[in-house]
Amino acid sequence: MLFRGALFLMALSMAGHTAGTSEVEIDLVQAQSFFQEARFLCENDGGKLWGQSLCVPIAFIHPKTREMVTNHIDPEGTLVSRDGVFLGTWPDSLPVANSSAVWHGTRWTTLMWPLPDGKTARSSLMMHESFHNIQEKLGFSANNPSNAQLDSREGRTWLRLEWRALRVALTSAGSEQKGAIRDALVFRAHRRHLFSGSADSERRMEMIEGLAEYTGIKLCGLNADSSRKYLAGDLYETRANAASFISTFAYWSGPAYGLLLDEYGVIWRKGLTPDMDLGKLLQAASGIELPEDPSTAAEEIAARYDGATVQAEELVREQEHNRKLADFRARLVDGPVLILPLIKMNLQYDPRGMVSMDSLGTVYLTIKISDAWGILDVSSGGALMATTWTSLRVPAPTDPAARAVQGDGWTLQLSDGWELVPAMRPGDFTLTTRR
């Protein structure tokens, strides 16, 4: 996928593959040019943004062939030097994703080939993922908090109104800008009042993906005014009807608050910790006081941002969403399933294709997981991840005795020593090691 963002990963150690010398599918001249672009951007920053250099090891990876081209040699020396870059094969057990991953003891920024054609989008992507490479040094550990409230009609409605107000704030100045910031904060406070615990889960996501996307936009080569307009364009209605916001909202909320904080000239990045909230930082910087009853105020000011239209659109979306939930329940809960235990998983998925089923977990429309038992590839129909991240469900296999296990929309390559066995509920299966 070409989504500008990191995917949640859990580490899985494995050995690398030695590069061959066959023809490569990644254009080496173009790859070298993109590496030079990344180096120019990180050197131009010089560590000023975060106090850490963003000049990091980068690997471009072809998602089908797993061919990789890097800007650094690996410590094990398995990569082959050619035309100013290094060639190899990305291991099967590590995901191909726009992200960062540890391979041969080195943390690599990984980017799926091809990169975006547009220079701004490409530069933003490279700097976004480079932030993920250094985030742990800054004290921001990877996490994947649930934001199921953003799959609901109310959650989506008030998030979209927050974005509409942020868009006005990014493209205005003076009292108009301050008023729009206040409106955004009111919508934000009302939404978080509606859903217990959402302030914490949303904040944690913004402190990872929001900061990464802020970094990408901040360092992509645009000046401050152009950066705000670029993000404001992204916040327009092309984003409003996305299938899912639960893992993507921070890509717009985070940089919006970050760029507006920069507008106020406050030194907000120094001393930033994961328990801080970007909205509260902006409220303090702007000197805005929120009403005692944000919920009443939110209802009153919604008309300024055509709230009635947003609510009508979300009502239609909710009706379709409920039909999807019924289908997922029949397929992944009520019907016969294969239950895969999650032991030491490594996964890749498209965060745009996620559907919350509340206490039952989250459906990933497509997902690929490597674990002790093998590799599961769900290409269609979805898989249900438990809220505890301890198990995953897919429809029951068509032939449980086959070594090349398949089911409706998925395939499973079993590792040696593992087999399918009946589960507790008749018709269900699970995985276990052979005795």
Beta strands, then each sheet from edge to edge (+ up, - down):
strand 1: 58-61
strand 2: 67-70
strand 3: 80-82
strand 4: 85-89
strand 5: 99-103
strand 6: 106-112
strand 7: 337-341
strand 8: 346-349
strand 9: 354-356
strand 10: 362-364
strand 11: 367-371
strand 12: 374-378
strand 13: 383-385
strand 14: 391-395
strand 15: 404-407
strand 16: 410-414
strand 17: 418-422
strand 18: 429-433
sheet 1: 3+ 4- 2+ 1- 6- 5+
sheet 2: 9+ 10- 13+ 14- 7+ 18+ 17-
sheet 3: 8+ 11- 12+ 16- 15+
end
